[in-house]
Amino acid sequence: MTNDSDQNARFSGTGARAGIIGRIRNYFLTGLIVAGPVAVTLWLIWWFVNWVDNLVRPFIPVAYRPETYLPVNIPGFGLIIAFVALTLLGFLTANLVGSRLINFGQGLLSRMPIVRPIYRTTKQIFETLFSSSESSFRRVGLVEFPAPGMWSLVFLTQSPSAPVAAQLPPTEHVSAFMPCTPNPTTGFFFYVPRRDVIDLDITVEQAMTLLISAGIIQPDGGAEAQSRLAALADAASAAQAARNATPATPAATAAK
């Protein structure tokens, strides 16, 4: 009886210690989940502010820098200067005289042999990213890629230009960018028939989160999106079966 009671006491003590360790581990992981994103966000903000300060500070005379009169360095002064300068630049561009000066400077850059392609490409990228028009990445869709029954996320922009559309099959096409996971800055760009794209009722931010997390964080697409996806999958399967069942034409046979 004594041995059994001692063994039960040891088991109960071990179980209590395991329970305490488990609760401590859960508390630690909970605290890490709460504090981790906050710490990373604050670190990124601090890095960005210091990066802008170091970029702008050489253009500010020493007599006008806050650290000249204060015993400590105040971060963010360069960011304020950059914000004011960019706002004034946008104000001048909106005016007649300012727009003429900007157009004159852009014309000079566009005529330089080496600078011209770099400037035009960079300008198009910035106009696409920060434009408020519908030509930027504002729609998310699904296309059947890389094989039948497999679907990939794409960002839709606008229809192809007239020279490109003239070389495509006679149907409506859209420009699609398919980013890679987990680095969405790389991917594939292609033109796809509009009928083969299913629109998703999610934002670009939700799609980016889905891609970066490799599907771990799923947006709520709703039952409607699921039904539309199922209908498109059935239509794609039927079209694939029809293509496989279509006999070869005489021209195709002669070509072979």
N, C-alpha and C positions, 0 to 999 in steps of 0.2 A: 504494500500500500504506500509505503514511504517513497519507494523508487518511482512508482507511477505518478505520485503527486509532484515529485521533483521534476520528472520528465515533462509533465504538463505545464509546470511553471516555466521551464526553460523554453518550451514551444510558445507559450503565451508571451514571454519576454521577447523572443525573436520576432514574433508577429507584430508586437507593438513597435519594436525598433524599425521593422520594415515599413510599417504604416507611417511612422514619423518621417523616415527618409523619403518615402513616396510623396508625402504631402509637401515636404521641403522642395523636392524636385519639381513638383507641379507649380508651386508658388514661384520658384525661380524661372521656369519656362514662361509662365504668365507674365512676370515682370519683364522678361527679355522681349516678349512679343509686344508689350506695350511701349517699352522704352527704346527698343531697337529702331523702329521707323522714325521716331521723333529725333533720335540722335543722328541718324543718317541724313534726315532732312535738314537739321540745323547745321550739320557739317557741310552739306552741299551749298547751303545759303552762305555760310561763312567763307567757303572757298570761292564762290562766285563774286562776293563783295570784294574780297582781297584781290582777286584776279582783275576786276575792273579798276580798283584803286591803283594797282601797280601799272595798269595800262594807261591810265589817264594822268597819274601824278607827274610824269616827266614833262607834260605840256602845261602844267600849272606853275607859275613863278613861285619861287621859294617864299617871297614876301606874302603871298596869299594862301599859303598852306596852313591849316589849323595847328599842326605840330610845331610850327615856328613860334606860336604864342602860348601853346599849352604844354604842360609837362608830359602828356601822354598822347599817343597816336589815336585818333578817332577814325575807326573804319567807316566806310560808307560815303565819305566826302567825294571821292572820285565817281562813285555810282550816281550821286546827285548831279554832279557836273555833266556826266554822260547823258543822263535823262534830260536835263535842261537843253543840252546841245542838240540832241536828236529831235526834241520837240521844236526847237527853233528852226532846225533844218526842214522839218515837215511843214512848218508855218511858211517859211520862205518858198518852199516848193509849190505850195498852194497858190501863191501870188504870181502875178504875171512876170514881174522882173526876176523873181527867184527861180521860177520855172524855166525862164530863158537861160539863166546862168547854169542851172542843172543840166538842161539839154545840151548846152555848149560843152560842158565837161564830159557828159556821156558820149557826145559825138567824138571828142578827142580820144577817149578810151576805146571806142568802137573802131577807130581807124588805125590803132596800133597793131602791128602784125602779131606779136606774141601775146600781148595783153588782151586782145579782142576776144578770142575764144574763151579765155578764163573769165573775163568780165561778163560776157553774155550768158554763160552757163550759170555763174553764181547769181546773176540778177534774176534769171528765170526760176532758180531754186527758191530764192527769197520771196519772189512774187507769188510762187505757188504755196509756200508754207504760210505766209502771213497775209494772203489775200482773203478778203471777206466774200468773194464771189463763190459760186457753186463749182468753179473749176478746181478748187483745192480738194484735199482728202476729206470729204464730208459724208461719204457713203461707204458702207461696208457690205460686201457680198460674198457669196460662195460660188466657186466654179468646180467642175468635176476634173480634178487633177491630183495626182499624176496618172491615175488609171481609173477605169470605170468603177463606180461605187466608192471612190475615195474623193473627199472634198477638201478644198483649201480655202482659207480666208484671203480675200483680195480687197484692196482699196480702189474705188472707182473714181475717175476724174471726169473726163469729158470725151466727146466723140472725136475720132481722128480727123485731122485736117483733110482738105479736099485732095491734095496729091496722094496722100496715103490711102484715103477711102477709095480712090479710083482704082487702086491695085488690089483691093480686098474683094471678096465675094459680095454680090449685090444683096446685102442685108445690113441691118443696123448693127454697128459695132461700138464698143466702148473701150476706153483705155483702162487697163487694170494693172495694178502693182501688187505682186504677191510677196510679202516680206518673209524672211526666214526666222526660225526660232532657234535660240532665244535672242538673236540680234536682229531686230526688225529694220535696221538701217541698210541691210543687204537683202537682195531678193531678185525677182524676175519681173520684167515689164513685158506686156504683150497686149495685143488687141483681141478681144473675144466677142463673139456675137451676143447681142443684148439678150436674146431669148435663152441663152445658156447660163445666164447669171441669175441667182436668186438673191434678192435684197434682204438684208438682216436688219431687224429693228434694234440695233445696238449702236452706241456711239463709237467714234474712233478711239477714244481713251479706253473703253471697255475692250475693244478688239486688241489694242496694244497690250493691255494687261493680260489678256488671254494668250497672246503670242509669247510674251516674255516669260510668263509662268508655265509655258508648255502645257496648257490645258488644266493646270491645277485650280486656277481661279476661273470659274465659269460664269459668264453673264446670264441673266435670266431672259431667254429669248421668248418664252411663252409658248402656249400650245399652238398658236397660229403659225409661228415660224417652223415648228416641228412638222406640222401638216403640210406646209408649203415645201419644205425640204423633202418630205416623203413623196409628194407628188412629182417634184422635179426629178427625183431619183428614179421613179417609175417611168417617167417620160424618157429619160436618158437611156434606161435599159431597153425600152421599146425601140428607140431610134437605133441603138447599137445592134439589136437583133435584126432590124429591117435592113441595115447596111450589110450585115453579114449574109442575109438571105437574098440580096439583090444580085442577079447574075451579071457577069462581066459583059460590058458592051463590046461590039466588034472592034472598035478603035483600040480599046484597052487590051483586047486579046492580041491584036496585031502588034501593039507596042511591046507586049511581052515576048 
